[in-house]
Amino acid sequence: MIIERIMHAKYINIAGLSLAMPDCIIVHYAEIALKGQNRNYFEKKLAKNIKDVMPVGTKIKRHFGRFVVSGTPDKDYAGALARIPGISNFAFAVKCGNDFDSLKAKTIELLDGKLQDKRFKVVASGNGFPLSSSDIERQLGAAIVEKYKIRASMTMPDVTVHVEAFDSTAYIYLEKFQGMDGLPVGSSGRAVVLLSGGIDSPVAAVLAAKRGCRPIFIHFHALRSNEDAENSKIAKIVEMLLPYVLRTKVYYVPYSLFQLGTSHIPPEYELVVFRRFMNRAAEEIAMKEKAKAIVTGESIGQVASQTLDNLISSEDATKLPVIRPLITFDKNEIINLAKKLGTYDLSILDYKDCCSIITKHPKTRPKLEKIKAFEETFDVNKLVQDTINASKVVAYKYGKGRIEAKEIPVPAL
Protein backbone atom coordinates (compact mmCIF):
# COMPACT_ATOMS: atom_id res chain seq x y z
CA MET A 1 0.00 0.00 0.00
CA ILE A 2 2.82 2.44 0.83
CA ILE A 3 4.44 1.74 -2.55
CA GLU A 4 1.13 2.28 -4.35
CA ARG A 5 0.56 5.64 -2.65
CA ILE A 6 4.01 6.91 -3.57
CA MET A 7 3.69 5.52 -7.09
CA HIS A 8 0.51 7.52 -7.64
CA ALA A 9 2.16 10.62 -6.27
CA LYS A 10 5.03 10.49 -8.75
CA TYR A 11 3.38 9.04 -11.85
CA ILE A 12 -0.06 10.63 -11.79
CA ASN A 13 -1.32 10.94 -15.37
CA ILE A 14 -2.01 14.66 -15.58
CA ALA A 15 -2.66 14.39 -19.33
CA GLY A 16 -5.53 12.00 -18.61
CA LEU A 17 -7.66 14.52 -16.73
CA SER A 18 -11.06 14.60 -18.39
CA LEU A 19 -12.56 17.85 -17.24
CA ALA A 20 -12.02 20.63 -19.73
CA MET A 21 -13.13 23.51 -17.52
CA PRO A 22 -13.04 22.61 -13.81
CA ASP A 23 -14.37 25.20 -11.39
CA CYS A 24 -12.63 23.81 -8.31
CA ILE A 25 -10.78 20.91 -6.75
CA ILE A 26 -12.45 18.65 -4.19
CA VAL A 27 -9.83 17.37 -1.73
CA HIS A 28 -10.66 14.50 0.62
CA TYR A 29 -8.79 13.31 3.68
CA ALA A 30 -9.17 10.07 5.63
CA GLU A 31 -7.11 9.67 8.81
CA ILE A 32 -7.70 13.27 9.89
CA ALA A 33 -11.41 12.48 10.18
CA LEU A 34 -10.59 10.20 13.14
CA LYS A 35 -8.93 12.92 15.21
CA GLY A 36 -11.91 13.95 17.33
CA GLN A 37 -11.36 17.19 19.22
CA ASN A 38 -7.96 17.70 17.53
CA ARG A 39 -9.43 17.50 14.05
CA ASN A 40 -9.50 21.26 13.57
CA TYR A 41 -5.73 21.45 14.19
CA PHE A 42 -4.96 18.83 11.52
CA GLU A 43 -7.39 20.35 9.03
CA LYS A 44 -5.73 23.75 9.36
CA LYS A 45 -2.28 22.21 8.84
CA LEU A 46 -3.41 20.43 5.70
CA ALA A 47 -5.18 23.51 4.35
CA LYS A 48 -2.01 25.58 4.82
CA ASN A 49 0.14 22.94 3.10
CA ILE A 50 -2.24 22.86 0.14
CA LYS A 51 -2.31 26.64 -0.14
CA ASP A 52 1.50 26.82 0.01
CA VAL A 53 1.89 24.77 -3.17
CA MET A 54 -1.02 26.24 -5.14
CA PRO A 55 -0.91 29.46 -7.20
CA VAL A 56 -1.47 32.92 -5.76
CA GLY A 57 -5.20 33.58 -5.52
CA THR A 58 -6.16 30.07 -4.48
CA LYS A 59 -8.96 29.90 -1.92
CA ILE A 60 -9.61 26.95 0.36
CA LYS A 61 -12.89 26.35 2.16
CA ARG A 62 -13.27 23.62 4.73
CA HIS A 63 -16.29 21.35 4.68
CA PHE A 64 -16.97 18.18 6.64
CA GLY A 65 -14.50 15.55 5.40
CA ARG A 66 -13.23 17.63 2.50
CA PHE A 67 -11.86 20.92 1.22
CA VAL A 68 -13.04 22.89 -1.80
CA VAL A 69 -10.06 24.54 -3.51
CA SER A 70 -11.09 27.34 -5.86
CA GLY A 71 -9.68 30.38 -7.58
CA THR A 72 -7.11 28.64 -9.76
CA PRO A 73 -8.02 24.97 -10.29
CA ASP A 74 -5.06 24.40 -12.62
CA LYS A 75 -4.62 20.77 -13.68
CA ASP A 76 -0.84 21.26 -13.79
CA TYR A 77 -0.92 21.18 -9.98
CA ALA A 78 -2.28 17.62 -9.83
CA GLY A 79 1.22 16.24 -9.26
CA ALA A 80 1.82 18.69 -6.41
CA LEU A 81 -1.43 17.71 -4.67
CA ALA A 82 -0.63 14.01 -5.06
CA ARG A 83 2.59 14.50 -3.09
CA ILE A 84 1.08 16.27 -0.08
CA PRO A 85 0.77 13.93 2.93
CA GLY A 86 -2.68 14.00 4.49
CA ILE A 87 -4.64 14.01 1.21
CA SER A 88 -6.51 10.78 0.57
CA ASN A 89 -7.78 11.68 -2.92
CA PHE A 90 -8.78 14.70 -4.98
CA ALA A 91 -10.77 15.53 -8.09
CA PHE A 92 -11.11 18.44 -10.52
CA ALA A 93 -14.82 19.23 -10.36
CA VAL A 94 -17.53 21.34 -11.98
CA LYS A 95 -19.82 23.24 -9.64
CA CYS A 96 -23.52 23.57 -10.37
CA GLY A 97 -26.56 25.05 -8.67
CA ASN A 98 -28.89 23.50 -6.15
CA ASP A 99 -31.56 22.30 -8.61
CA PHE A 100 -31.73 19.16 -10.69
CA ASP A 101 -32.03 20.97 -14.05
CA SER A 102 -28.67 22.69 -13.45
CA LEU A 103 -27.10 19.40 -12.36
CA LYS A 104 -28.45 17.64 -15.45
CA ALA A 105 -27.25 20.35 -17.85
CA LYS A 106 -23.72 20.45 -16.41
CA THR A 107 -23.46 16.67 -16.46
CA ILE A 108 -24.58 16.40 -20.09
CA GLU A 109 -22.06 19.10 -21.04
CA LEU A 110 -19.33 17.32 -19.13
CA LEU A 111 -20.02 13.96 -20.78
CA ASP A 112 -20.17 15.29 -24.33
CA GLY A 113 -17.98 13.08 -26.53
CA LYS A 114 -16.95 10.76 -23.71
CA LEU A 115 -19.64 8.05 -23.72
CA GLN A 116 -19.59 6.65 -27.25
CA ASP A 117 -19.97 2.86 -27.03
CA LYS A 118 -19.32 2.97 -23.28
CA ARG A 119 -21.19 2.04 -20.13
CA PHE A 120 -21.58 4.34 -17.17
CA LYS A 121 -22.86 4.68 -13.64
CA VAL A 122 -23.69 7.58 -11.34
CA VAL A 123 -22.38 7.66 -7.76
CA ALA A 124 -23.84 10.39 -5.54
CA SER A 125 -23.02 11.28 -1.94
CA GLY A 126 -23.59 14.02 0.61
CA ASN A 127 -26.65 15.96 1.60
CA GLY A 128 -28.03 19.50 1.49
CA PHE A 129 -29.40 19.03 -2.05
CA PRO A 130 -33.15 18.96 -2.83
CA LEU A 131 -32.80 15.32 -3.92
CA SER A 132 -31.39 12.43 -1.92
CA SER A 133 -28.28 10.63 -3.15
CA SER A 134 -30.31 7.68 -4.44
CA ASP A 135 -32.72 10.02 -6.26
CA ILE A 136 -29.79 11.82 -7.90
CA GLU A 137 -28.32 8.51 -9.06
CA ARG A 138 -31.66 7.30 -10.46
CA GLN A 139 -32.85 10.51 -12.14
CA LEU A 140 -29.45 11.61 -13.48
CA GLY A 141 -28.78 8.10 -14.76
CA ALA A 142 -32.10 8.10 -16.59
CA ALA A 143 -31.32 11.48 -18.15
CA ILE A 144 -27.93 10.23 -19.41
CA VAL A 145 -29.52 7.10 -20.92
CA GLU A 146 -32.14 9.21 -22.66
CA LYS A 147 -29.59 11.67 -24.03
CA TYR A 148 -26.89 9.25 -25.23
CA LYS A 149 -28.89 6.03 -25.75
CA ILE A 150 -26.36 3.96 -23.85
CA ARG A 151 -26.49 1.40 -21.06
CA ALA A 152 -25.77 1.87 -17.41
CA SER A 153 -23.62 -0.66 -15.56
CA MET A 154 -23.39 -0.77 -11.78
CA THR A 155 -20.54 -3.33 -11.73
CA MET A 156 -18.31 -2.65 -14.76
CA PRO A 157 -18.74 0.94 -15.93
CA ASP A 158 -16.33 2.57 -18.36
CA VAL A 159 -17.18 6.01 -16.98
CA THR A 160 -18.27 6.92 -13.45
CA VAL A 161 -20.08 10.18 -12.88
CA HIS A 162 -19.41 11.34 -9.32
CA VAL A 163 -21.79 13.83 -7.71
CA GLU A 164 -21.02 15.30 -4.29
CA ALA A 165 -23.72 17.43 -2.71
CA PHE A 166 -23.18 19.66 0.32
CA ASP A 167 -24.09 23.18 1.40
CA SER A 168 -26.93 23.29 -1.15
CA THR A 169 -24.47 22.82 -4.00
CA ALA A 170 -23.57 19.86 -6.21
CA TYR A 171 -20.12 19.14 -7.62
CA ILE A 172 -19.55 16.80 -10.55
CA TYR A 173 -16.36 15.03 -11.63
CA LEU A 174 -15.37 11.98 -13.64
CA GLU A 175 -11.97 11.08 -12.21
CA LYS A 176 -10.60 10.76 -8.70
CA PHE A 177 -6.84 10.82 -8.07
CA GLN A 178 -5.03 9.08 -5.25
CA GLY A 179 -3.15 11.10 -2.67
CA MET A 180 -0.47 10.14 -0.13
CA ASP A 181 -2.85 9.69 2.84
CA GLY A 182 -1.25 9.94 6.28
CA LEU A 183 -1.02 13.15 8.33
CA PRO A 184 -0.15 16.71 7.21
CA VAL A 185 3.55 17.58 7.33
CA GLY A 186 4.26 19.56 10.48
CA SER A 187 1.31 18.23 12.46
CA SER A 188 3.53 15.90 14.53
CA GLY A 189 6.35 18.41 15.04
CA ARG A 190 9.91 18.54 13.76
CA ALA A 191 12.39 15.69 13.48
CA VAL A 192 16.04 15.78 12.42
CA VAL A 193 16.86 13.30 9.65
CA LEU A 194 20.33 11.85 9.14
CA LEU A 195 20.59 12.11 5.36
CA SER A 196 23.36 10.09 3.73
CA GLY A 197 24.20 9.88 0.06
CA GLY A 198 22.57 6.43 -0.14
CA ILE A 199 19.21 4.93 -1.01
CA ASP A 200 17.62 4.48 2.40
CA SER A 201 17.52 7.81 4.22
CA PRO A 202 15.52 9.80 1.60
CA VAL A 203 12.82 7.13 1.71
CA ALA A 204 12.81 7.20 5.52
CA ALA A 205 12.41 10.99 5.40
CA VAL A 206 9.27 10.80 3.23
CA LEU A 207 7.74 8.07 5.40
CA ALA A 208 8.37 10.23 8.47
CA ALA A 209 6.81 13.21 6.69
CA LYS A 210 3.80 11.01 5.91
CA ARG A 211 3.31 10.65 9.67
CA GLY A 212 3.31 14.43 10.12
CA CYS A 213 7.01 15.04 10.87
CA ARG A 214 8.71 18.16 9.51
CA PRO A 215 12.18 16.90 8.48
CA ILE A 216 15.33 18.91 9.23
CA PHE A 217 18.15 17.24 7.30
CA ILE A 218 21.67 16.66 8.62
CA HIS A 219 24.29 15.52 6.13
CA PHE A 220 27.77 14.56 7.31
CA HIS A 221 30.16 14.90 4.39
CA ALA A 222 33.78 14.02 3.71
CA LEU A 223 34.30 16.60 0.95
CA ARG A 224 36.78 19.49 0.97
CA SER A 225 34.22 22.12 1.91
CA ASN A 226 30.60 22.65 2.83
CA GLU A 227 30.14 24.33 -0.53
CA ASP A 228 31.28 21.16 -2.30
CA ALA A 229 28.70 19.22 -0.31
CA GLU A 230 25.97 21.73 -1.16
CA ASN A 231 26.86 21.48 -4.86
CA SER A 232 26.82 17.68 -4.79
CA LYS A 233 23.96 15.28 -5.37
CA ILE A 234 22.77 15.83 -1.79
CA ALA A 235 21.11 19.14 -2.66
CA LYS A 236 19.50 17.47 -5.68
CA ILE A 237 18.09 14.72 -3.45
CA VAL A 238 16.70 17.36 -1.09
CA GLU A 239 15.06 19.11 -4.03
CA MET A 240 13.44 15.80 -5.03
CA LEU A 241 12.04 15.50 -1.49
CA LEU A 242 10.76 19.07 -1.21
CA PRO A 243 7.36 18.43 -2.87
CA TYR A 244 6.69 15.95 -0.04
CA VAL A 245 8.13 17.93 2.90
CA LEU A 246 7.43 21.46 1.50
CA ARG A 247 10.09 23.29 3.49
CA THR A 248 13.19 22.22 5.39
CA LYS A 249 16.74 23.07 6.42
CA VAL A 250 19.87 21.15 5.55
CA TYR A 251 22.92 21.12 7.81
CA TYR A 252 26.02 20.34 5.75
CA VAL A 253 28.30 19.02 8.49
CA PRO A 254 32.03 18.32 7.91
CA TYR A 255 33.41 14.92 8.92
CA SER A 256 37.01 16.16 9.02
CA LEU A 257 37.02 17.34 12.65
CA PHE A 258 35.82 13.97 13.89
CA GLN A 259 38.37 12.21 11.70
CA LEU A 260 41.23 14.29 13.14
CA GLY A 261 40.03 13.99 16.72
CA THR A 262 39.56 10.23 16.74
CA SER A 263 42.45 8.96 14.62
CA HIS A 264 43.72 6.92 17.58
CA ILE A 265 40.58 4.74 17.80
CA PRO A 266 40.98 1.16 16.45
CA PRO A 267 39.44 0.88 12.96
CA GLU A 268 36.93 -1.79 13.95
CA TYR A 269 35.39 0.59 16.52
CA GLU A 270 35.54 3.78 14.47
CA LEU A 271 32.19 3.39 12.71
CA VAL A 272 30.31 2.64 15.93
CA VAL A 273 31.89 5.65 17.64
CA PHE A 274 31.08 7.80 14.60
CA ARG A 275 27.41 6.76 14.62
CA ARG A 276 27.21 7.69 18.29
CA PHE A 277 28.86 11.00 17.42
CA MET A 278 26.29 11.62 14.66
CA ASN A 279 23.45 10.99 17.11
CA ARG A 280 25.01 13.39 19.62
CA ALA A 281 25.35 16.07 16.95
CA ALA A 282 21.80 15.37 15.75
CA GLU A 283 20.53 15.79 19.31
CA GLU A 284 22.32 19.13 19.62
CA ILE A 285 20.87 20.34 16.32
CA ALA A 286 17.44 19.05 17.37
CA MET A 287 17.65 21.27 20.46
CA LYS A 288 18.43 24.26 18.24
CA GLU A 289 15.53 23.42 15.91
CA LYS A 290 13.07 22.38 18.64
CA ALA A 291 12.86 18.94 17.05
CA LYS A 292 11.49 15.98 18.99
CA ALA A 293 13.17 12.96 17.40
CA ILE A 294 15.98 11.65 15.20
CA VAL A 295 15.06 9.79 11.99
CA THR A 296 17.44 7.39 10.25
CA GLY A 297 17.28 5.02 7.29
CA GLU A 298 18.54 2.05 9.28
CA SER A 299 17.17 -1.47 8.80
CA ILE A 300 17.91 -4.44 11.06
CA GLY A 301 20.92 -6.39 9.83
CA GLN A 302 21.14 -4.70 6.42
CA VAL A 303 24.84 -3.96 6.98
CA ALA A 304 27.29 -4.80 9.76
CA SER A 305 26.78 -1.44 11.47
CA GLN A 306 23.02 -2.11 11.73
CA THR A 307 23.01 -5.21 13.90
CA LEU A 308 20.77 -4.94 16.94
CA ASP A 309 23.86 -4.58 19.13
CA ASN A 310 25.16 -1.66 17.05
CA LEU A 311 21.74 -0.02 16.94
CA ILE A 312 21.58 -0.21 20.72
CA SER A 313 25.10 1.22 21.01
CA SER A 314 24.39 4.19 18.74
CA GLU A 315 21.00 4.96 20.30
CA ASP A 316 22.56 4.96 23.78
CA ALA A 317 24.31 8.23 22.89
CA THR A 318 21.11 10.28 22.76
CA LYS A 319 18.06 10.86 24.95
CA LEU A 320 15.86 11.60 21.94
CA PRO A 321 13.78 8.82 20.40
CA VAL A 322 15.41 7.40 17.27
CA ILE A 323 12.75 6.66 14.65
CA ARG A 324 13.60 4.10 11.97
CA PRO A 325 10.73 3.93 9.43
CA LEU A 326 12.56 1.25 7.40
CA ILE A 327 13.56 -0.94 10.34
CA THR A 328 11.88 -4.13 8.99
CA PHE A 329 12.16 -3.41 5.25
CA ASP A 330 14.46 -5.48 3.07
CA LYS A 331 16.67 -3.80 0.48
CA ASN A 332 14.45 -4.54 -2.52
CA GLU A 333 11.45 -2.96 -0.80
CA ILE A 334 13.49 0.16 -0.07
CA ILE A 335 14.82 0.31 -3.63
CA ASN A 336 11.28 0.07 -5.01
CA LEU A 337 10.16 2.95 -2.82
CA ALA A 338 13.20 5.03 -3.84
CA LYS A 339 12.38 4.46 -7.50
CA LYS A 340 8.79 5.58 -6.98
CA LEU A 341 9.98 8.71 -5.18
CA GLY A 342 12.47 9.46 -7.95
CA THR A 343 15.51 9.53 -5.64
CA TYR A 344 16.99 6.17 -6.64
CA ASP A 345 18.98 7.32 -9.68
CA LEU A 346 20.57 10.12 -7.64
CA SER A 347 21.26 7.87 -4.66
CA ILE A 348 23.28 5.34 -6.68
CA LEU A 349 25.59 7.98 -8.19
CA ASP A 350 29.18 7.76 -6.97
CA TYR A 351 29.65 9.78 -3.81
CA LYS A 352 32.25 9.97 -1.06
CA ASP A 353 30.01 8.99 1.84
CA CYS A 354 31.54 9.23 5.32
CA CYS A 355 30.69 5.66 6.26
CA SER A 356 32.29 4.39 3.05
CA ILE A 357 35.73 5.68 4.05
CA ILE A 358 35.59 4.04 7.47
CA THR A 359 36.47 0.37 7.83
CA LYS A 360 34.10 -1.99 6.03
CA HIS A 361 34.42 -4.55 8.84
CA PRO A 362 33.18 -2.89 12.04
CA LYS A 363 32.47 -4.75 15.23
CA THR A 364 29.01 -6.33 15.00
CA ARG A 365 28.67 -6.94 18.75
CA PRO A 366 30.66 -4.16 20.40
CA LYS A 367 30.90 -3.86 24.15
CA LEU A 368 29.25 -0.61 25.17
CA GLU A 369 31.63 -0.05 28.06
CA LYS A 370 34.58 -0.35 25.68
CA ILE A 371 33.07 2.18 23.29
CA LYS A 372 32.53 4.61 26.16
CA ALA A 373 36.12 4.10 27.25
CA PHE A 374 37.30 5.18 23.78
CA GLU A 375 35.07 8.26 23.99
CA GLU A 376 36.76 9.28 27.21
CA THR A 377 40.04 9.65 25.30
CA PHE A 378 38.79 12.83 23.57
CA ASP A 379 36.44 15.69 24.45
CA VAL A 380 33.35 14.47 22.64
CA ASN A 381 31.13 17.41 23.66
CA LYS A 382 33.63 19.99 22.41
CA LEU A 383 34.07 18.02 19.19
CA VAL A 384 30.32 18.01 18.64
CA GLN A 385 30.09 21.78 19.22
CA ASP A 386 33.08 22.56 16.98
CA THR A 387 31.69 20.37 14.21
CA ILE A 388 28.25 21.99 14.28
CA ASN A 389 29.79 25.47 14.35
CA ALA A 390 31.81 24.54 11.26
CA SER A 391 28.64 23.55 9.40
CA LYS A 392 26.71 25.34 6.70
CA VAL A 393 22.92 25.63 6.94
CA VAL A 394 20.67 26.14 3.93
CA ALA A 395 16.93 26.73 4.18
CA TYR A 396 14.79 25.31 1.36
CA LYS A 397 11.19 26.06 0.48
CA TYR A 398 8.89 24.58 -2.15
CA GLY A 399 5.69 26.12 -3.40
CA LYS A 400 3.79 27.37 -6.42
CA GLY A 401 5.98 25.32 -8.74
CA ARG A 402 9.36 26.66 -7.64
CA ILE A 403 12.14 26.01 -5.13
CA GLU A 404 13.82 28.66 -3.00
CA ALA A 405 17.12 28.12 -1.19
CA LYS A 406 19.15 30.49 0.97
CA GLU A 407 22.01 30.15 3.42
CA ILE A 408 21.22 31.03 7.03
CA PRO A 409 23.39 31.23 10.16
CA VAL A 410 23.81 28.21 12.40
CA PRO A 411 21.06 28.75 15.00
CA ALA A 412 22.10 29.39 18.59
CA LEU A 413 20.57 27.54 21.51
LINCOR-V556373 format. One record per residue. N is the residue number from 1. SS is DSSP state (@ for helix, = for strand, . for the rest). BURIAL is b if it has 16 or more other C-alpha atoms within 10 Angstrom, else e. Layout:
[[N & SS & BURIAL] [N & SS & BURIAL]]
This chain:
[[1 & . & e] [2 & @ & e] [3 & @ & b] [4 & @ & e] [5 & @ & b] [6 & @ & b] [7 & @ & b] [8 & @ & b] [9 & @ & b] [10 & @ & b] [11 & @ & e] [12 & . & b] [13 & . & e] [14 & @ & e] [15 & @ & e] [16 & @ & e] [17 & . & b] [18 & . & e] [19 & . & b] [20 & . & e] [21 & . & e] [22 & . & b] [23 & . & b] [24 & = & b] [25 & = & b] [26 & = & b] [27 & = & b] [28 & = & b] [29 & . & b] [30 & . & b] [31 & @ & e] [32 & @ & b] [33 & @ & b] [34 & @ & e] [35 & . & e] [36 & @ & e] [37 & @ & e] [38 & @ & e] [39 & @ & e] [40 & @ & e] [41 & @ & e] [42 & @ & b] [43 & @ & b] [44 & @ & e] [45 & @ & b] [46 & @ & b] [47 & @ & b] [48 & @ & e] [49 & @ & b] [50 & @ & b] [51 & @ & b] [52 & @ & b] [53 & @ & b] [54 & . & b] [55 & . & b] [56 & . & e] [57 & . & e] [58 & . & b] [59 & = & b] [60 & = & b] [61 & = & e] [62 & = & e] [63 & = & e] [64 & . & e] [65 & . & e] [66 & = & b] [67 & = & b] [68 & = & b] [69 & = & b] [70 & = & b] [71 & . & e] [72 & . & b] [73 & . & b] [74 & . & b] [75 & @ & b] [76 & @ & e] [77 & @ & b] [78 & @ & b] [79 & @ & b] [80 & @ & b] [81 & @ & b] [82 & @ & b] [83 & . & b] [84 & . & b] [85 & . & b] [86 & . & b] [87 & . & b] [88 & . & b] [89 & = & b] [90 & = & b] [91 & = & b] [92 & = & b] [93 & = & b] [94 & = & b] [95 & = & b] [96 & = & b] [97 & . & e] [98 & . & b] [99 & . & e] [100 & @ & b] [101 & @ & e] [102 & @ & e] [103 & @ & b] [104 & @ & b] [105 & @ & e] [106 & @ & b] [107 & @ & b] [108 & @ & e] [109 & @ & e] [110 & @ & b] [111 & @ & b] [112 & . & e] [113 & . & e] [114 & . & e] [115 & . & b] [116 & . & e] [117 & . & e] [118 & . & e] [119 & . & b] [120 & = & b] [121 & = & b] [122 & = & b] [123 & = & b] [124 & = & b] [125 & = & e] [126 & = & e] [127 & . & b] [128 & . & e] [129 & . & b] [130 & . & e] [131 & . & e] [132 & . & e] [133 & @ & b] [134 & @ & e] [135 & @ & e] [136 & @ & b] [137 & @ & b] [138 & @ & e] [139 & @ & e] [140 & @ & b] [141 & @ & b] [142 & @ & e] [143 & @ & e] [144 & @ & b] [145 & @ & e] [146 & @ & e] [147 & @ & e] [148 & @ & e] [149 & . & e] [150 & . & e] [151 & . & b] [152 & = & b] [153 & . & e] [154 & . & e] [155 & . & e] [156 & . & e] [157 & . & e] [158 & . & e] [159 & = & b] [160 & = & b] [161 & = & b] [162 & = & b] [163 & = & b] [164 & = & b] [165 & = & b] [166 & = & e] [167 & . & e] [168 & . & e] [169 & = & b] [170 & = & b] [171 & = & b] [172 & = & b] [173 & = & b] [174 & . & b] [175 & . & b] [176 & . & b] [177 & = & b] [178 & = & b] [179 & . & b] [180 & . & b] [181 & . & b] [182 & . & b] [183 & = & b] [184 & . & b] [185 & . & b] [186 & . & b] [187 & . & b] [188 & . & b] [189 & = & b] [190 & = & b] [191 & = & b] [192 & = & b] [193 & = & b] [194 & = & b] [195 & . & b] [196 & . & b] [197 & . & b] [198 & . & b] [199 & . & b] [200 & @ & b] [201 & @ & b] [202 & @ & b] [203 & @ & b] [204 & @ & b] [205 & @ & b] [206 & @ & b] [207 & @ & b] [208 & @ & b] [209 & @ & b] [210 & @ & b] [211 & = & b] [212 & . & b] [213 & = & b] [214 & = & b] [215 & = & b] [216 & = & b] [217 & = & b] [218 & = & b] [219 & = & b] [220 & = & b] [221 & = & b] [222 & . & b] [223 & . & b] [224 & . & e] [225 & . & b] [226 & @ & b] [227 & @ & e] [228 & @ & e] [229 & @ & b] [230 & @ & b] [231 & . & e] [232 & . & e] [233 & @ & b] [234 & @ & b] [235 & @ & b] [236 & @ & e] [237 & @ & b] [238 & @ & b] [239 & @ & b] [240 & @ & b] [241 & @ & b] [242 & @ & b] [243 & @ & b] [244 & @ & b] [245 & @ & b] [246 & . & b] [247 & = & b] [248 & = & b] [249 & = & b] [250 & = & b] [251 & = & b] [252 & = & b] [253 & = & b] [254 & = & b] [255 & . & b] [256 & @ & b] [257 & @ & e] [258 & @ & b] [259 & @ & b] [260 & @ & e] [261 & @ & e] [262 & . & b] [263 & . & e] [264 & . & e] [265 & . & b] [266 & . & e] [267 & @ & e] [268 & @ & b] [269 & @ & b] [270 & @ & b] [271 & @ & b] [272 & @ & b] [273 & @ & b] [274 & @ & b] [275 & @ & b] [276 & @ & b] [277 & @ & b] [278 & @ & b] [279 & @ & b] [280 & @ & b] [281 & @ & b] [282 & @ & b] [283 & @ & b] [284 & @ & b] [285 & @ & b] [286 & @ & b] [287 & @ & b] [288 & @ & e] [289 & @ & b] [290 & . & e] [291 & . & b] [292 & . & b] [293 & = & b] [294 & = & b] [295 & = & b] [296 & . & b] [297 & . & b] [298 & . & b] [299 & . & b] [300 & . & b] [301 & . & b] [302 & . & e] [303 & . & e] [304 & @ & b] [305 & @ & b] [306 & @ & b] [307 & . & b] [308 & @ & e] [309 & @ & b] [310 & @ & b] [311 & @ & b] [312 & @ & e] [313 & @ & b] [314 & @ & b] [315 & @ & b] [316 & . & e] [317 & . & b] [318 & . & b] [319 & . & e] [320 & . & b] [321 & = & e] [322 & = & b] [323 & = & b] [324 & . & b] [325 & . & b] [326 & . & b] [327 & . & b] [328 & . & e] [329 & . & e] [330 & . & e] [331 & @ & e] [332 & @ & e] [333 & @ & e] [334 & @ & b] [335 & @ & b] [336 & @ & e] [337 & @ & b] [338 & @ & b] [339 & @ & b] [340 & @ & b] [341 & @ & b] [342 & . & b] [343 & . & b] [344 & @ & b] [345 & @ & e] [346 & @ & b] [347 & @ & b] [348 & . & e] [349 & . & e] [350 & . & e] [351 & . & b] [352 & . & e] [353 & = & b] [354 & @ & b] [355 & @ & b] [356 & @ & e] [357 & @ & e] [358 & . & b] [359 & . & e] [360 & . & e] [361 & . & e] [362 & . & b] [363 & . & b] [364 & . & b] [365 & . & e] [366 & . & b] [367 & . & e] [368 & @ & e] [369 & @ & e] [370 & @ & e] [371 & @ & b] [372 & @ & e] [373 & @ & e] [374 & @ & b] [375 & @ & b] [376 & . & e] [377 & . & e] [378 & . & e] [379 & . & e] [380 & @ & b] [381 & @ & e] [382 & @ & e] [383 & @ & b] [384 & @ & b] [385 & @ & e] [386 & @ & e] [387 & @ & b] [388 & @ & b] [389 & @ & e] [390 & . & b] [391 & . & b] [392 & = & b] [393 & = & b] [394 & = & b] [395 & = & b] [396 & = & b] [397 & = & b] [398 & = & b] [399 & = & b] [400 & . & e] [401 & . & e] [402 & = & e] [403 & = & e] [404 & = & e] [405 & = & e] [406 & = & e] [407 & = & e] [408 & = & e] [409 & . & e] [410 & . & b] [411 & . & e] [412 & . & e] [413 & . & e]]
